[in-house]
Amino acid sequence: MAEEEIIPVEEGSGPVPVLKWDQGLFEQIVRGFQFPAEWDARYPQQGQTAADAPPGYIT
């Protein structure tokens, strides 16, 4: 198996813009897309990543 090469990516260098999330934007998205309450959407705490999602949650 070939080794994977990790290439650092500079912010803003890709075709998709880098999103700067904050609590307010998260709440706007939850309201704007009318997330059902049973989804229990949660904004991560500082320092958390998608890998820290509780079991059963998607990111």
PDB file of N, CA, C, O and CB in Angstrom:
ATOM      1  N   MET A   1       0.847  -1.179   0.000  1.00  0.00           N
ATOM      2  CA  MET A   1       0.000   0.000   0.000  1.00  0.00           C
ATOM      3  C   MET A   1       0.892   1.241   0.000  1.00  0.00           C
ATOM      4  O   MET A   1       1.894   1.297   0.713  1.00  0.00           O
ATOM      5  CB  MET A   1      -0.963  -0.001   1.225  1.00  0.00           C
ATOM      6  N   ALA A   2       0.519   2.226  -0.801  1.00  0.00           N
ATOM      7  CA  ALA A   2       1.299   3.458  -0.901  1.00  0.00           C
ATOM      8  C   ALA A   2       1.090   4.311   0.338  1.00  0.00           C
ATOM      9  O   ALA A   2       0.025   4.301   0.956  1.00  0.00           O
ATOM     10  CB  ALA A   2       0.915   4.248  -2.165  1.00  0.00           C
ATOM     11  N   GLU A   3       2.143   5.052   0.685  1.00  0.00           N
ATOM     12  CA  GLU A   3       2.027   5.967   1.820  1.00  0.00           C
ATOM     13  C   GLU A   3       1.212   7.181   1.407  1.00  0.00           C
ATOM     14  O   GLU A   3       1.285   7.635   0.266  1.00  0.00           O
ATOM     15  CB  GLU A   3       3.425   6.397   2.334  1.00  0.00           C
ATOM     16  N   GLU A   4       0.441   7.695   2.340  1.00  0.00           N
ATOM     17  CA  GLU A   4      -0.329   8.900   2.065  1.00  0.00           C
ATOM     18  C   GLU A   4       0.564  10.112   2.273  1.00  0.00           C
ATOM     19  O   GLU A   4       1.357  10.163   3.214  1.00  0.00           O
ATOM     20  CB  GLU A   4      -1.588   8.980   2.968  1.00  0.00           C
ATOM     21  N   GLU A   5       0.426  11.081   1.388  1.00  0.00           N
ATOM     22  CA  GLU A   5       1.161  12.320   1.535  1.00  0.00           C
ATOM     23  C   GLU A   5       0.210  13.373   2.085  1.00  0.00           C
ATOM     24  O   GLU A   5      -0.871  13.590   1.536  1.00  0.00           O
ATOM     25  CB  GLU A   5       1.786  12.772   0.183  1.00  0.00           C
ATOM     26  N   ILE A   6       0.608  14.020   3.159  1.00  0.00           N
ATOM     27  CA  ILE A   6      -0.215  15.075   3.750  1.00  0.00           C
ATOM     28  C   ILE A   6       0.312  16.409   3.244  1.00  0.00           C
ATOM     29  O   ILE A   6       1.468  16.766   3.467  1.00  0.00           O
ATOM     30  CB  ILE A   6      -0.197  15.015   5.324  1.00  0.00           C
ATOM     31  N   ILE A   7      -0.554  17.129   2.566  1.00  0.00           N
ATOM     32  CA  ILE A   7      -0.175  18.413   1.991  1.00  0.00           C
ATOM     33  C   ILE A   7      -0.898  19.506   2.754  1.00  0.00           C
ATOM     34  O   ILE A   7      -2.129  19.538   2.769  1.00  0.00           O
ATOM     35  CB  ILE A   7      -0.506  18.478   0.468  1.00  0.00           C
ATOM     36  N   PRO A   8      -0.149  20.410   3.393  1.00  0.00           N
ATOM     37  CA  PRO A   8      -0.819  21.501   4.113  1.00  0.00           C
ATOM     38  C   PRO A   8      -1.581  22.398   3.136  1.00  0.00           C
ATOM     39  O   PRO A   8      -1.119  22.663   2.026  1.00  0.00           O
ATOM     40  CB  PRO A   8       0.211  22.337   4.917  1.00  0.00           C
ATOM     41  N   VAL A   9      -2.745  22.855   3.565  1.00  0.00           N
ATOM     42  CA  VAL A   9      -3.585  23.704   2.721  1.00  0.00           C
ATOM     43  C   VAL A   9      -3.684  25.069   3.381  1.00  0.00           C
ATOM     44  O   VAL A   9      -4.016  25.190   4.560  1.00  0.00           O
ATOM     45  CB  VAL A   9      -5.006  23.077   2.503  1.00  0.00           C
ATOM     46  N   GLU A  10      -3.388  26.088   2.593  1.00  0.00           N
ATOM     47  CA  GLU A  10      -3.506  27.448   3.109  1.00  0.00           C
ATOM     48  C   GLU A  10      -4.968  27.865   3.100  1.00  0.00           C
ATOM     49  O   GLU A  10      -5.712  27.522   2.182  1.00  0.00           O
ATOM     50  CB  GLU A  10      -2.650  28.436   2.277  1.00  0.00           C
ATOM     51  N   GLU A  11      -5.372  28.598   4.116  1.00  0.00           N
ATOM     52  CA  GLU A  11      -6.752  29.070   4.206  1.00  0.00           C
ATOM     53  C   GLU A  11      -7.112  29.866   2.972  1.00  0.00           C
ATOM     54  O   GLU A  11      -6.378  30.764   2.559  1.00  0.00           O
ATOM     55  CB  GLU A  11      -6.961  29.918   5.466  1.00  0.00           C
ATOM     56  N   GLY A  12      -8.252  29.529   2.384  1.00  0.00           N
ATOM     57  CA  GLY A  12      -8.732  30.253   1.228  1.00  0.00           C
ATOM     58  C   GLY A  12      -8.121  29.813  -0.088  1.00  0.00           C
ATOM     59  O   GLY A  12      -8.384  30.422  -1.125  1.00  0.00           O
ATOM     60  N   SER A  13      -7.301  28.754  -0.064  1.00  0.00           N
ATOM     61  CA  SER A  13      -6.644  28.344  -1.297  1.00  0.00           C
ATOM     62  C   SER A  13      -7.459  27.357  -2.125  1.00  0.00           C
ATOM     63  O   SER A  13      -7.123  27.104  -3.281  1.00  0.00           O
ATOM     64  CB  SER A  13      -5.319  27.743  -0.979  1.00  0.00           C
ATOM     65  N   GLY A  14      -8.513  26.802  -1.560  1.00  0.00           N
ATOM     66  CA  GLY A  14      -9.307  25.805  -2.269  1.00  0.00           C
ATOM     67  C   GLY A  14     -10.513  26.409  -2.953  1.00  0.00           C
ATOM     68  O   GLY A  14     -10.776  27.605  -2.830  1.00  0.00           O
ATOM     69  N   PRO A  15     -11.247  25.575  -3.677  1.00  0.00           N
ATOM     70  CA  PRO A  15     -12.422  26.064  -4.401  1.00  0.00           C
ATOM     71  C   PRO A  15     -13.622  26.348  -3.497  1.00  0.00           C
ATOM     72  O   PRO A  15     -14.558  27.031  -3.911  1.00  0.00           O
ATOM     73  CB  PRO A  15     -12.817  25.064  -5.448  1.00  0.00           C
ATOM     74  N   VAL A  16     -13.602  25.834  -2.277  1.00  0.00           N
ATOM     75  CA  VAL A  16     -14.703  26.031  -1.340  1.00  0.00           C
ATOM     76  C   VAL A  16     -14.247  27.015  -0.269  1.00  0.00           C
ATOM     77  O   VAL A  16     -13.182  26.828   0.318  1.00  0.00           O
ATOM     78  CB  VAL A  16     -15.160  24.674  -0.702  1.00  0.00           C
ATOM     79  N   PRO A  17     -15.030  28.060  -0.003  1.00  0.00           N
ATOM     80  CA  PRO A  17     -14.604  29.040   1.001  1.00  0.00           C
ATOM     81  C   PRO A  17     -14.555  28.435   2.402  1.00  0.00           C
ATOM     82  O   PRO A  17     -15.337  27.542   2.730  1.00  0.00           O
ATOM     83  CB  PRO A  17     -15.544  30.242   0.993  1.00  0.00           C
ATOM     84  N   VAL A  18     -13.648  28.917   3.206  1.00  0.00           N
ATOM     85  CA  VAL A  18     -13.532  28.492   4.599  1.00  0.00           C
ATOM     86  C   VAL A  18     -14.634  29.182   5.394  1.00  0.00           C
ATOM     87  O   VAL A  18     -14.766  30.405   5.353  1.00  0.00           O
ATOM     88  CB  VAL A  18     -12.114  28.827   5.187  1.00  0.00           C
ATOM     89  N   LEU A  19     -15.427  28.390   6.119  1.00  0.00           N
ATOM     90  CA  LEU A  19     -16.515  28.957   6.921  1.00  0.00           C
ATOM     91  C   LEU A  19     -16.006  29.302   8.309  1.00  0.00           C
ATOM     92  O   LEU A  19     -15.344  28.490   8.955  1.00  0.00           O
ATOM     93  CB  LEU A  19     -17.705  27.973   7.014  1.00  0.00           C
ATOM     94  N   LYS A  20     -16.306  30.475   8.755  1.00  0.00           N
ATOM     95  CA  LYS A  20     -15.961  30.918  10.105  1.00  0.00           C
ATOM     96  C   LYS A  20     -17.238  30.838  10.938  1.00  0.00           C
ATOM     97  O   LYS A  20     -18.024  31.785  10.968  1.00  0.00           O
ATOM     98  CB  LYS A  20     -15.352  32.385  10.107  1.00  0.00           C
ATOM     99  N   TRP A  21     -17.440  29.713  11.609  1.00  0.00           N
ATOM    100  CA  TRP A  21     -18.651  29.490  12.382  1.00  0.00           C
ATOM    101  C   TRP A  21     -18.571  30.191  13.725  1.00  0.00           C
ATOM    102  O   TRP A  21     -17.497  30.338  14.309  1.00  0.00           O
ATOM    103  CB  TRP A  21     -18.891  28.000  12.580  1.00  0.00           C
ATOM    104  N   ASP A  22     -19.717  30.615  14.195  1.00  0.00           N
ATOM    105  CA  ASP A  22     -19.853  31.067  15.572  1.00  0.00           C
ATOM    106  C   ASP A  22     -21.251  30.674  16.039  1.00  0.00           C
ATOM    107  O   ASP A  22     -22.073  30.225  15.241  1.00  0.00           O
ATOM    108  CB  ASP A  22     -19.612  32.620  15.702  1.00  0.00           C
ATOM    109  N   GLN A  23     -21.510  30.841  17.302  1.00  0.00           N
ATOM    110  CA  GLN A  23     -22.789  30.431  17.881  1.00  0.00           C
ATOM    111  C   GLN A  23     -23.962  31.090  17.167  1.00  0.00           C
ATOM    112  O   GLN A  23     -24.975  30.437  16.915  1.00  0.00           O
ATOM    113  CB  GLN A  23     -22.831  30.771  19.367  1.00  0.00           C
ATOM    114  N   GLY A  24     -23.840  32.369  16.837  1.00  0.00           N
ATOM    115  CA  GLY A  24     -24.926  33.085  16.180  1.00  0.00           C
ATOM    116  C   GLY A  24     -25.245  32.524  14.803  1.00  0.00           C
ATOM    117  O   GLY A  24     -26.416  32.346  14.467  1.00  0.00           O
ATOM    118  N   LEU A  25     -24.222  32.242  14.000  1.00  0.00           N
ATOM    119  CA  LEU A  25     -24.439  31.671  12.680  1.00  0.00           C
ATOM    120  C   LEU A  25     -25.065  30.290  12.792  1.00  0.00           C
ATOM    121  O   LEU A  25     -25.966  29.952  12.023  1.00  0.00           O
ATOM    122  CB  LEU A  25     -23.124  31.598  11.902  1.00  0.00           C
ATOM    123  N   PHE A  26     -24.603  29.496  13.733  1.00  0.00           N
ATOM    124  CA  PHE A  26     -25.169  28.168  13.960  1.00  0.00           C
ATOM    125  C   PHE A  26     -26.662  28.274  14.260  1.00  0.00           C
ATOM    126  O   PHE A  26     -27.467  27.543  13.683  1.00  0.00           O
ATOM    127  CB  PHE A  26     -24.438  27.454  15.117  1.00  0.00           C
ATOM    128  N   GLU A  27     -27.030  29.183  15.159  1.00  0.00           N
ATOM    129  CA  GLU A  27     -28.440  29.343  15.527  1.00  0.00           C
ATOM    130  C   GLU A  27     -29.274  29.829  14.341  1.00  0.00           C
ATOM    131  O   GLU A  27     -30.427  29.423  14.193  1.00  0.00           O
ATOM    132  CB  GLU A  27     -28.574  30.324  16.700  1.00  0.00           C
ATOM    133  N   GLN A  28     -28.707  30.693  13.493  1.00  0.00           N
ATOM    134  CA  GLN A  28     -29.414  31.145  12.291  1.00  0.00           C
ATOM    135  C   GLN A  28     -29.688  29.967  11.354  1.00  0.00           C
ATOM    136  O   GLN A  28     -30.779  29.860  10.793  1.00  0.00           O
ATOM    137  CB  GLN A  28     -28.596  32.231  11.558  1.00  0.00           C
ATOM    138  N   ILE A  29     -28.708  29.093  11.186  1.00  0.00           N
ATOM    139  CA  ILE A  29     -28.872  27.929  10.318  1.00  0.00           C
ATOM    140  C   ILE A  29     -29.942  27.000  10.878  1.00  0.00           C
ATOM    141  O   ILE A  29     -30.801  26.524  10.136  1.00  0.00           O
ATOM    142  CB  ILE A  29     -27.538  27.174  10.160  1.00  0.00           C
ATOM    143  N   VAL A  30     -29.896  26.740  12.184  1.00  0.00           N
ATOM    144  CA  VAL A  30     -30.878  25.855  12.819  1.00  0.00           C
ATOM    145  C   VAL A  30     -32.289  26.411  12.631  1.00  0.00           C
ATOM    146  O   VAL A  30     -33.211  25.668  12.295  1.00  0.00           O
ATOM    147  CB  VAL A  30     -30.563  25.681  14.328  1.00  0.00           C
ATOM    148  N   ARG A  31     -32.459  27.722  12.848  1.00  0.00           N
ATOM    149  CA  ARG A  31     -33.782  28.343  12.665  1.00  0.00           C
ATOM    150  C   ARG A  31     -34.164  28.407  11.193  1.00  0.00           C
ATOM    151  O   ARG A  31     -35.288  28.061  10.827  1.00  0.00           O
ATOM    152  CB  ARG A  31     -33.800  29.756  13.268  1.00  0.00           C
ATOM    153  N   GLY A  32     -33.236  28.848  10.344  1.00  0.00           N
ATOM    154  CA  GLY A  32     -33.516  29.045   8.930  1.00  0.00           C
ATOM    155  C   GLY A  32     -33.908  27.759   8.209  1.00  0.00           C
ATOM    156  O   GLY A  32     -34.774  27.771   7.334  1.00  0.00           O
ATOM    157  N   PHE A  33     -33.270  26.655   8.577  1.00  0.00           N
ATOM    158  CA  PHE A  33     -33.588  25.376   7.947  1.00  0.00           C
ATOM    159  C   PHE A  33     -34.594  24.572   8.771  1.00  0.00           C
ATOM    160  O   PHE A  33     -34.897  23.422   8.454  1.00  0.00           O
ATOM    161  CB  PHE A  33     -32.315  24.563   7.744  1.00  0.00           C
ATOM    162  N   GLN A  34     -35.100  25.193   9.824  1.00  0.00           N
ATOM    163  CA  GLN A  34     -36.130  24.604  10.689  1.00  0.00           C
ATOM    164  C   GLN A  34     -35.766  23.183  11.135  1.00  0.00           C
ATOM    165  O   GLN A  34     -36.525  22.237  10.926  1.00  0.00           O
ATOM    166  CB  GLN A  34     -37.474  24.585   9.961  1.00  0.00           C
ATOM    167  N   PHE A  35     -34.583  23.058  11.756  1.00  0.00           N
ATOM    168  CA  PHE A  35     -34.173  21.762  12.290  1.00  0.00           C
ATOM    169  C   PHE A  35     -35.196  21.323  13.339  1.00  0.00           C
ATOM    170  O   PHE A  35     -35.517  22.104  14.234  1.00  0.00           O
ATOM    171  CB  PHE A  35     -32.730  21.834  12.905  1.00  0.00           C
ATOM    172  N   PRO A  36     -35.709  20.116  13.257  1.00  0.00           N
ATOM    173  CA  PRO A  36     -36.643  19.639  14.277  1.00  0.00           C
ATOM    174  C   PRO A  36     -35.958  19.556  15.650  1.00  0.00           C
ATOM    175  O   PRO A  36     -34.774  19.232  15.735  1.00  0.00           O
ATOM    176  CB  PRO A  36     -37.212  18.260  13.878  1.00  0.00           C
ATOM    177  N   ALA A  37     -36.697  19.844  16.707  1.00  0.00           N
ATOM    178  CA  ALA A  37     -36.140  19.810  18.060  1.00  0.00           C
ATOM    179  C   ALA A  37     -35.549  18.445  18.402  1.00  0.00           C
ATOM    180  O   ALA A  37     -34.565  18.360  19.137  1.00  0.00           O
ATOM    181  CB  ALA A  37     -37.213  20.173  19.075  1.00  0.00           C
ATOM    182  N   GLU A  38     -36.155  17.360  17.864  1.00  0.00           N
ATOM    183  CA  GLU A  38     -35.650  16.015  18.183  1.00  0.00           C
ATOM    184  C   GLU A  38     -34.261  15.754  17.601  1.00  0.00           C
ATOM    185  O   GLU A  38     -33.609  14.783  17.982  1.00  0.00           O
ATOM    186  CB  GLU A  38     -36.618  14.962  17.668  1.00  0.00           C
ATOM    187  N   TRP A  39     -33.801  16.607  16.684  1.00  0.00           N
ATOM    188  CA  TRP A  39     -32.433  16.462  16.170  1.00  0.00           C
ATOM    189  C   TRP A  39     -31.415  16.877  17.230  1.00  0.00           C
ATOM    190  O   TRP A  39     -30.260  16.455  17.176  1.00  0.00           O
ATOM    191  CB  TRP A  39     -32.241  17.307  14.888  1.00  0.00           C
ATOM    192  N   ASP A  40     -31.831  17.693  18.187  1.00  0.00           N
ATOM    193  CA  ASP A  40     -30.960  18.141  19.274  1.00  0.00           C
ATOM    194  C   ASP A  40     -29.638  18.700  18.737  1.00  0.00           C
ATOM    195  O   ASP A  40     -28.561  18.326  19.202  1.00  0.00           O
ATOM    196  CB  ASP A  40     -30.688  16.984  20.243  1.00  0.00           C
ATOM    197  N   ALA A  41     -29.734  19.598  17.754  1.00  0.00           N
ATOM    198  CA  ALA A  41     -28.536  20.200  17.154  1.00  0.00           C
ATOM    199  C   ALA A  41     -27.752  20.943  18.229  1.00  0.00           C
ATOM    200  O   ALA A  41     -28.324  21.693  19.020  1.00  0.00           O
ATOM    201  CB  ALA A  41     -28.916  21.164  15.989  1.00  0.00           C
ATOM    202  N   ARG A  42     -26.449  20.732  18.252  1.00  0.00           N
ATOM    203  CA  ARG A  42     -25.599  21.344  19.274  1.00  0.00           C
ATOM    204  C   ARG A  42     -24.399  22.032  18.638  1.00  0.00           C
ATOM    205  O   ARG A  42     -23.753  21.486  17.743  1.00  0.00           O
ATOM    206  CB  ARG A  42     -25.130  20.290  20.286  1.00  0.00           C
ATOM    207  N   TYR A  43     -24.116  23.225  19.110  1.00  0.00           N
ATOM    208  CA  TYR A  43     -22.905  23.929  18.699  1.00  0.00           C
ATOM    209  C   TYR A  43     -21.770  23.388  19.558  1.00  0.00           C
ATOM    210  O   TYR A  43     -21.920  23.304  20.777  1.00  0.00           O
ATOM    211  CB  TYR A  43     -23.053  25.501  18.848  1.00  0.00           C
ATOM    212  N   PRO A  44     -20.639  23.019  18.960  1.00  0.00           N
ATOM    213  CA  PRO A  44     -19.554  22.442  19.757  1.00  0.00           C
ATOM    214  C   PRO A  44     -18.931  23.453  20.718  1.00  0.00           C
ATOM    215  O   PRO A  44     -18.918  24.656  20.460  1.00  0.00           O
ATOM    216  CB  PRO A  44     -18.481  21.885  18.840  1.00  0.00           C
ATOM    217  N   GLN A  45     -18.429  22.946  21.803  1.00  0.00           N
ATOM    218  CA  GLN A  45     -17.724  23.790  22.751  1.00  0.00           C
ATOM    219  C   GLN A  45     -16.344  24.111  22.193  1.00  0.00           C
ATOM    220  O   GLN A  45     -15.838  23.394  21.330  1.00  0.00           O
ATOM    221  CB  GLN A  45     -17.616  23.104  24.138  1.00  0.00           C
ATOM    222  N   GLN A  46     -15.743  25.177  22.679  1.00  0.00           N
ATOM    223  CA  GLN A  46     -14.428  25.579  22.189  1.00  0.00           C
ATOM    224  C   GLN A  46     -13.441  24.423  22.339  1.00  0.00           C
ATOM    225  O   GLN A  46     -13.366  23.789  23.392  1.00  0.00           O
ATOM    226  CB  GLN A  46     -13.921  26.830  22.946  1.00  0.00           C
ATOM    227  N   GLY A  47     -12.692  24.162  21.281  1.00  0.00           N
ATOM    228  CA  GLY A  47     -11.696  23.094  21.293  1.00  0.00           C
ATOM    229  C   GLY A  47     -12.218  21.764  20.788  1.00  0.00           C
ATOM    230  O   GLY A  47     -11.431  20.855  20.528  1.00  0.00           O
ATOM    231  N   GLN A  48     -13.543  21.629  20.641  1.00  0.00           N
ATOM    232  CA  GLN A  48     -14.097  20.380  20.127  1.00  0.00           C
ATOM    233  C   GLN A  48     -14.020  20.349  18.605  1.00  0.00           C
ATOM    234  O   GLN A  48     -13.994  21.389  17.947  1.00  0.00           O
ATOM    235  CB  GLN A  48     -15.553  20.202  20.592  1.00  0.00           C
ATOM    236  N   THR A  49     -13.983  19.139  18.063  1.00  0.00           N
ATOM    237  CA  THR A  49     -14.003  18.942  16.618  1.00  0.00           C
ATOM    238  C   THR A  49     -15.130  17.975  16.294  1.00  0.00           C
ATOM    239  O   THR A  49     -15.804  17.468  17.190  1.00  0.00           O
ATOM    240  CB  THR A  49     -12.628  18.409  16.090  1.00  0.00           C
ATOM    241  N   ALA A  50     -15.329  17.723  15.006  1.00  0.00           N
ATOM    242  CA  ALA A  50     -16.357  16.768  14.588  1.00  0.00           C
ATOM    243  C   ALA A  50     -16.095  15.387  15.186  1.00  0.00           C
ATOM    244  O   ALA A  50     -17.035  14.625  15.410  1.00  0.00           O
ATOM    245  CB  ALA A  50     -16.412  16.678  13.054  1.00  0.00           C
ATOM    246  N   ALA A  51     -14.854  15.064  15.440  1.00  0.00           N
ATOM    247  CA  ALA A  51     -14.513  13.767  16.017  1.00  0.00           C
ATOM    248  C   ALA A  51     -15.008  13.634  17.457  1.00  0.00           C
ATOM    249  O   ALA A  51     -15.076  12.524  17.985  1.00  0.00           O
ATOM    250  CB  ALA A  51     -13.007  13.556  15.968  1.00  0.00           C
ATOM    251  N   ASP A  52     -15.350  14.743  18.091  1.00  0.00           N
ATOM    252  CA  ASP A  52     -15.824  14.726  19.482  1.00  0.00           C
ATOM    253  C   ASP A  52     -17.340  14.580  19.592  1.00  0.00           C
ATOM    254  O   ASP A  52     -17.884  14.636  20.695  1.00  0.00           O
ATOM    255  CB  ASP A  52     -15.390  15.995  20.188  1.00  0.00           C
ATOM    256  N   ALA A  53     -18.028  14.394  18.468  1.00  0.00           N
ATOM    257  CA  ALA A  53     -19.489  14.273  18.504  1.00  0.00           C
ATOM    258  C   ALA A  53     -19.896  13.060  19.350  1.00  0.00           C
ATOM    259  O   ALA A  53     -19.271  12.004  19.259  1.00  0.00           O
ATOM    260  CB  ALA A  53     -20.063  14.147  17.063  1.00  0.00           C
ATOM    261  N   PRO A  54     -20.941  13.210  20.173  1.00  0.00           N
ATOM    262  CA  PRO A  54     -21.399  12.077  20.988  1.00  0.00           C
ATOM    263  C   PRO A  54     -21.872  10.919  20.096  1.00  0.00           C
ATOM    264  O   PRO A  54     -22.231  11.136  18.939  1.00  0.00           O
ATOM    265  CB  PRO A  54     -22.542  12.521  21.936  1.00  0.00           C
ATOM    266  N   PRO A  55     -21.872   9.714  20.622  1.00  0.00           N
ATOM    267  CA  PRO A  55     -22.384   8.571  19.840  1.00  0.00           C
ATOM    268  C   PRO A  55     -23.796   8.856  19.343  1.00  0.00           C
ATOM    269  O   PRO A  55     -24.624   9.383  20.086  1.00  0.00           O
ATOM    270  CB  PRO A  55     -22.371   7.271  20.690  1.00  0.00           C
ATOM    271  N   GLY A  56     -24.068   8.513  18.102  1.00  0.00           N
ATOM    272  CA  GLY A  56     -25.385   8.731  17.515  1.00  0.00           C
ATOM    273  C   GLY A  56     -25.551  10.065  16.820  1.00  0.00           C
ATOM    274  O   GLY A  56     -26.559  10.277  16.146  1.00  0.00           O
ATOM    275  N   TYR A  57     -24.591  10.977  16.961  1.00  0.00           N
ATOM    276  CA  TYR A  57     -24.662  12.282  16.310  1.00  0.00           C
ATOM    277  C   TYR A  57     -23.882  12.256  15.007  1.00  0.00           C
ATOM    278  O   TYR A  57     -22.904  11.522  14.862  1.00  0.00           O
ATOM    279  CB  TYR A  57     -24.123  13.388  17.237  1.00  0.00           C
ATOM    280  N   ILE A  58     -24.335  13.075  14.059  1.00  0.00           N
ATOM    281  CA  ILE A  58     -23.602  13.237  12.804  1.00  0.00           C
ATOM    282  C   ILE A  58     -23.079  14.662  12.736  1.00  0.00           C
ATOM    283  O   ILE A  58     -23.599  15.562  13.395  1.00  0.00           O
ATOM    284  CB  ILE A  58     -24.504  12.913  11.569  1.00  0.00           C
ATOM    285  N   THR A  59     -22.064  14.850  11.944  1.00  0.00           N
ATOM    286  CA  THR A  59     -21.479  16.192  11.820  1.00  0.00           C
ATOM    287  C   THR A  59     -21.447  16.621  10.383  1.00  0.00           C
ATOM    288  O   THR A  59     -20.990  17.722  10.077  1.00  0.00           O
ATOM    289  CB  THR A  59     -20.071  16.237  12.406  1.00  0.00           C
TER     290      THR A  59
END
